[in-house]
Amino acid sequence: MRIAVFGAGAVGCSLCGWIAARHPEICIVARGRNADAIEQGGITLYPGHAPRRHRATPVRVVRDLRDANGIDAVLLAVKNYSLEPVAQSIRDALDSNTLVVGLQNGVENQEILPRCFTKVIYGIVGYNAWVDKPGVVGFQKRGPLVLGTPDNSLKEDMDGLVTVLGTGVKTVIADRLQDAVHSKLVLNLANSLTTLSGHTYQEPSAPELLQTLLSNVLMEG
């Protein structure tokens, strides 16, 4: 299966770097500084708890999706606010029958992507990652990636993706996609609180209070 990853941010780079190490039939669609950095030095990934354990993987860069011949699937690793124009550009460059995997938080992509494509799978990214500089990404843990469709269709396509993506990152299929999507939305509510409290930068001055606040935020979600 030949795969293109559209988006050279934390999610796109981490997935592409992990998979490219074992599955060479993958490329990343990038432009500008991101494309230059990845072409020159590959994608460098490191676990957050051990930043010295960094590893660079060569990855093929495509600046224009029209130059990526014979693509079987596109992983869309862009934010919701730019999803519609990106989806339209991919449809114009490839085909509306192209298999696409939307990796956005929430359910907005379930309204946008079917307007452009007939075969859409949705993915939930079950890990945190961040960009230090173009082509250099840290991550919390290696996966999982959860795939699914609202009506449990496209099973054969999902099985194929699990086989390929699973070479680099733990990938599973959810039988109840909407439950998984909304669970991730609730969990994301914790990000604002942990950020405001300086999590990972300083020890909490009141751990019990932080735990109570986190519990209340998740319960409200």
Salt bridges, closest charged atoms under 4 A:
ASP36 OD1 - ARG63 NH2 2.57
GLU39 OE1 - ARG63 NH2 2.90
ASP64 OD1 - ARG66 NH1 3.73
ASP72 OD2 - ARG2 NE 3.79
GLU84 OE2 - ARG115 NH2 3.06
ASP92 OD1 - ARG91 NE 3.57
ASP157 OD2 - LYS119 NZ 3.72
ASP159 OD1 - LYS155 NZ 3.11
ASP179 OD2 - ARG176 NH2 2.61
